[in-house]
Amino acid sequence: MGYPVVIIGAGPSGATTALLLAQQGVKSLSISRHSGTANTPRAHIFNQRAMEVLRDAGIEEKLGMVASTAECMQHTSWLNTLAGEEYGRVWAWGNRPSQKGDYERASPCAMSDLPQSYLEPVLIEEATRQGAEFRFYTEFVRFEKIDDGIVTTMRNRSTGEEYNITSSYLIGADGARSAVLQALGIPVVGRQLNTAFNIHIKADLSKYIQHRPGSLNWVLNPVAPEWSAVGNFRMVRPWTEWVVSMHPATKDKNSSQPTKEAILKRLYQMIGDDSVDIEILSSFSWTINDQVAESWQSGRVLCIGDATHRHPPINGLGSNTCISDAFNIAWKLAYVIKGLASSSILDTLTVERKPVGDSIVRRANDGMEAHRTLWALIGLDDSSRKKATDLLKSDSTEGEKMRDQFRDALEATEDEVQALGIQMNQVYLNSSAVVIESGDIAPDFNHVNALREIKTSTYPGYHLPHVWLAANGQAKRLSSLDLCGRGSFTLLTGVGGDAWLHAAKEVSDTSGVFIRAYKIGFGGDYMDAYREWYQVRGVGERGVVLIRPDHFVGWRCVDLVANPTAKLSEVLQQILGRA
């Protein structure tokens, strides 16, 4: 067999998968039709859940050196021009003072602005260092299923030469035009909405942004009828490098590209200052989608990332979800390839990740509707804009009504930029890779705003809650998540749970599946420093919580059982599909 895993695509989902597999000793080959890593910033908002994956991969600190901090992401603003009238702003990405504590309690990681062109080189450099292989300017042609693997035909784009690579598994991480998903014949439900294009520029806009720092600056400027009134200055580097999303007035998917002169003219209209020096670095079209794949896999071929969930960039959920897709599939593939799990565990990819992917597509498109409501209120042509702004300034009943409507429309957009819940509430229900004890009661989150608030539980299928722990009074604190992951299962117990620690060692020795085991509490391996683990653990002092390598709870037991070793062994085999 040529490679255990071949990955089509070297973007956030493909490169993260390659890195995580390499860290578990599994060789992979990733191919990309592009000549190198992303040459434009593309995705940029990285939320806490994605950063937890990158923290687990050991590159959070390195990425922090090239990312812009949350302080640069404080606002989303709506303006006529950057230099002109502002219609409103909202706090963004966890910076609202009344919600900062929610974000800090949710994760050990902070949100960051990390352009894809900075992320991908770090991922690929680290993956290569640990044994992954990448081939650029190489495209996928087709694949053929054989008895014990996949034969994939590649084409070198420089020479035109085609050749075959054999692998045990093939991953389609090749984006919204996925050739792998298409070759599988898996239907994609939904539609392409329209096209837009981005202009990557350098321009010092400090004096217009630094007093209201924000990564998203919406300009609603109707002075050019040949253009849509809607555009967005998205920060790449504060405050001198930007990606400007620009939208043609027509919805024709085949509309021609504007000239450089037309682009510059429009940029100056949006900035409102002809003296700014603008350097155009590149431009590229993109499609606004509302699409989901019906399935994510067929036998030994598995698809993840934008191949399976395609949506507008609202909420910044795209690459974040791609990275979590990689976290989900990498450990399962590694365990199967190393003979530690049944191949049936791979069937849980669709069961676990499709509901997540479908939900972000719905949210992103719902978020677009909130934007459209705001745009309609303020008006997208000269006459309706004047009417709207006159009303906003009017001391009249009609003016008061308009101001109320506009405030409501602005606040509705907070579901995009203060949406902690949609970022963090990934839950794996009805999966064979989690085990629920008879009598265990699922949490009731009917009172929780699932879009804005985090669901915290150790019920199987939920993400392990983050709490701060410390080895002792002289040790640096660490997150409960820091005890987990890195390709291994983790068992957490409390005072009186020594038998579970012994069981973890015995099962590790006999099964070959390494289980880390820690006691949290007085006299244990870690102090419950702020008494937060006690509040969320969901089991007694002699109970146990078993966490999968991807930080999700695989099983829990409220109290000690008669034979902990036999019980733990049984549960582990169930999770791994070997029962």
BELCORMO-V915677 format. One record per residue. N is the residue number from 1. RES is the residue in one small letter. SS is DSSP state (2 for helix, 1 for strand, 0 for the rest). OMEGA is omega in whole degrees, 0 to 359 (none if undefined). Layout:
BEGIN
n=(N N)
res=(RES RES)
ss=(SS SS)
omega=(OMEGA OMEGA)
END
This chain:
BEGIN
n=(1 2 3 4 5 6 7 8 9 10 11 12 13 14 15 16 17 18 19 20 21 22 23 24 25 26 27 28 29 30 31 32 33 34 35 36 37 38 39 40 41 42 43 44 45 46 47 48 49 50 51 52 53 54 55 56 57 58 59 60 61 62 63 64 65 66 67 68 69 70 71 72 73 74 75 76 77 78 79 80 81 82 83 84 85 86 87 88 89 90 91 92 93 94 95 96 97 98 99 100 101 102 103 104 105 106 107 108 109 110 111 112 113 114 115 116 117 118 119 120 121 122 123 124 125 126 127 128 129 130 131 132 133 134 135 136 137 138 139 140 141 142 143 144 145 146 147 148 149 150 151 152 153 154 155 156 157 158 159 160 161 162 163 164 165 166 167 168 169 170 171 172 173 174 175 176 177 178 179 180 181 182 183 184 185 186 187 188 189 190 191 192 193 194 195 196 197 198 199 200 201 202 203 204 205 206 207 208 209 210 211 212 213 214 215 216 217 218 219 220 221 222 223 224 225 226 227 228 229 230 231 232 233 234 235 236 237 238 239 240 241 242 243 244 245 246 247 248 249 250 251 252 253 254 255 256 257 258 259 260 261 262 263 264 265 266 267 268 269 270 271 272 273 274 275 276 277 278 279 280 281 282 283 284 285 286 287 288 289 290 291 292 293 294 295 296 297 298 299 300 301 302 303 304 305 306 307 308 309 310 311 312 313 314 315 316 317 318 319 320 321 322 323 324 325 326 327 328 329 330 331 332 333 334 335 336 337 338 339 340 341 342 343 344 345 346 347 348 349 350 351 352 353 354 355 356 357 358 359 360 361 362 363 364 365 366 367 368 369 370 371 372 373 374 375 376 377 378 379 380 381 382 383 384 385 386 387 388 389 390 391 392 393 394 395 396 397 398 399 400 401 402 403 404 405 406 407 408 409 410 411 412 413 414 415 416 417 418 419 420 421 422 423 424 425 426 427 428 429 430 431 432 433 434 435 436 437 438 439 440 441 442 443 444 445 446 447 448 449 450 451 452 453 454 455 456 457 458 459 460 461 462 463 464 465 466 467 468 469 470 471 472 473 474 475 476 477 478 479 480 481 482 483 484 485 486 487 488 489 490 491 492 493 494 495 496 497 498 499 500 501 502 503 504 505 506 507 508 509 510 511 512 513 514 515 516 517 518 519 520 521 522 523 524 525 526 527 528 529 530 531 532 533 534 535 536 537 538 539 540 541 542 543 544 545 546 547 548 549 550 551 552 553 554 555 556 557 558 559 560 561 562 563 564 565 566 567 568 569 570 571 572 573 574 575 576 577 578 579)
res=(m g y p v v i i g a g p s g a t t a l l l a q q g v k s l s i s r h s g t a n t p r a h i f n q r a m e v l r d a g i e e k l g m v a s t a e c m q h t s w l n t l a g e e y g r v w a w g n r p s q k g d y e r a s p c a m s d l p q s y l e p v l i e e a t r q g a e f r f y t e f v r f e k i d d g i v t t m r n r s t g e e y n i t s s y l i g a d g a r s a v l q a l g i p v v g r q l n t a f n i h i k a d l s k y i q h r p g s l n w v l n p v a p e w s a v g n f r m v r p w t e w v v s m h p a t k d k n s s q p t k e a i l k r l y q m i g d d s v d i e i l s s f s w t i n d q v a e s w q s g r v l c i g d a t h r h p p i n g l g s n t c i s d a f n i a w k l a y v i k g l a s s s i l d t l t v e r k p v g d s i v r r a n d g m e a h r t l w a l i g l d d s s r k k a t d l l k s d s t e g e k m r d q f r d a l e a t e d e v q a l g i q m n q v y l n s s a v v i e s g d i a p d f n h v n a l r e i k t s t y p g y h l p h v w l a a n g q a k r l s s l d l c g r g s f t l l t g v g g d a w l h a a k e v s d t s g v f i r a y k i g f g g d y m d a y r e w y q v r g v g e r g v v l i r p d h f v g w r c v d l v a n p t a k l s e v l q q i l g r a)
ss=(0 0 1 1 1 1 1 1 0 0 0 2 2 2 2 2 2 2 2 2 2 2 2 0 0 0 0 1 1 1 1 0 0 0 0 0 0 0 0 0 0 0 0 0 1 1 0 2 2 2 2 2 2 2 2 2 0 0 0 2 2 2 2 2 0 0 0 1 0 2 2 2 2 0 1 1 1 1 1 0 0 0 0 0 0 1 1 1 1 1 1 0 0 0 0 0 2 2 2 2 2 2 2 2 2 2 0 0 0 0 0 1 1 0 0 2 2 2 2 2 2 2 2 2 2 2 2 2 2 0 0 0 1 1 1 0 0 1 1 1 1 1 1 1 1 1 0 0 1 1 1 1 1 1 1 1 0 0 0 0 0 1 1 1 1 1 1 1 1 1 1 1 0 0 0 0 0 0 2 2 2 2 2 2 0 0 0 1 1 1 1 1 1 1 1 1 1 1 1 1 1 1 0 0 0 2 2 2 2 2 2 2 0 0 0 1 1 1 1 1 0 0 0 0 0 0 1 1 1 1 1 1 1 1 1 1 1 0 0 0 1 1 1 1 1 1 1 1 0 0 0 0 0 0 0 0 0 0 0 2 2 2 2 2 2 2 2 2 2 2 2 0 0 0 0 0 0 0 1 1 1 1 1 1 1 1 1 1 1 1 1 1 1 0 0 0 1 1 0 0 1 1 1 0 2 2 2 0 1 1 1 0 0 2 2 2 0 2 2 2 2 2 2 2 2 2 2 2 2 2 2 2 2 2 2 2 2 0 0 0 0 0 2 2 2 2 2 2 2 2 2 2 2 2 2 2 2 2 2 2 2 2 2 2 2 2 2 2 2 2 2 2 2 2 2 2 2 2 0 0 0 2 2 2 2 2 2 2 2 2 2 2 2 0 0 0 2 2 2 2 2 2 2 2 2 2 2 2 2 2 2 2 0 2 2 2 2 0 0 2 2 2 2 2 0 0 0 0 0 0 0 0 0 0 0 0 0 0 0 0 0 0 0 0 0 0 0 0 0 0 0 0 0 0 0 0 0 0 0 0 0 0 1 0 0 0 0 1 1 1 0 0 0 0 0 0 0 1 1 2 2 2 2 0 1 0 0 1 1 1 1 1 1 0 0 0 0 2 2 2 2 2 2 2 2 2 2 2 2 2 2 0 0 0 1 1 1 1 1 1 0 0 0 0 0 1 1 0 0 0 0 2 2 2 2 2 0 0 0 0 0 0 0 1 1 1 1 0 0 0 0 1 1 1 1 1 1 0 0 0 0 0 0 2 2 2 2 2 2 2 2 2 2 2 2 0 0 0 0)
omega=(184 180 172 184 168 182 176 183 180 174 183 181 182 182 177 177 180 180 182 176 180 180 176 174 182 182 175 172 176 176 178 179 180 183 179 178 186 180 173 188 177 180 183 180 177 185 188 181 177 180 176 177 180 173 178 180 175 184 181 183 180 179 178 181 181 180 169 187 180 180 179 185 193 189 158 187 175 188 171 168 178 182 188 189 174 179 179 176 174 171 186 168 174 183 176 187 183 182 182 180 178 180 180 178 187 192 172 184 176 173 179 174 189 182 183 180 175 181 189 179 179 179 186 177 182 179 179 179 183 170 177 180 180 173 180 183 180 184 176 178 181 173 176 177 174 189 187 180 184 171 182 177 179 174 173 186 178 186 185 182 174 178 184 173 178 179 175 182 178 178 174 177 192 165 191 174 189 175 180 178 179 180 177 183 179 181 173 184 179 186 169 187 177 181 173 174 183 174 179 186 165 179 179 181 186 187 179 187 193 178 174 188 180 181 181 182 184 176 181 191 188 189 181 185 178 178 164 179 190 173 185 172 182 183 167 174 183 348 190 180 190 161 180 176 182 187 176 181 179 176 179 182 182 182 184 179 178 178 177 180 179 179 180 179 181 178 180 175 182 179 182 181 183 182 181 177 183 173 178 181 180 172 181 179 174 185 176 189 169 190 174 176 180 177 182 187 171 181 184 179 184 181 181 174 184 173 188 178 189 191 175 183 179 183 179 188 189 183 176 179 176 181 176 173 181 180 181 188 187 183 180 177 181 181 179 183 180 176 182 181 175 178 179 179 179 178 179 180 180 182 185 189 180 177 177 181 179 184 180 176 177 183 182 180 172 178 176 179 177 177 182 177 179 180 181 180 185 177 184 170 188 186 180 176 180 179 182 183 175 178 179 180 190 173 183 177 179 178 178 179 180 180 177 180 182 176 179 180 177 183 177 179 176 176 174 194 173 189 181 184 182 178 192 190 172 184 181 180 176 179 177 180 167 183 181 179 175 180 177 187 178 180 177 181 179 181 186 171 189 178 189 187 183 174 185 181 170 175 183 183 177 178 179 178 173 168 179 179 176 180 178 184 180 185 174 180 177 182 172 179 180 176 191 174 183 174 185 169 180 178 178 179 183 177 184 183 182 180 177 177 178 180 180 180 181 181 176 183 186 185 186 178 184 178 171 181 182 174 181 180 181 180 182 180 181 174 170 198 182 180 182 178 178 184 187 192 175 178 179 181 180 178 186 173 179 184 178 180 181 176 178 180 179 183 170 180 189 186 177 178 186 181 184 182 180 181 181 179 180 182 181 179 176 180 184 176 184 182 none)
END
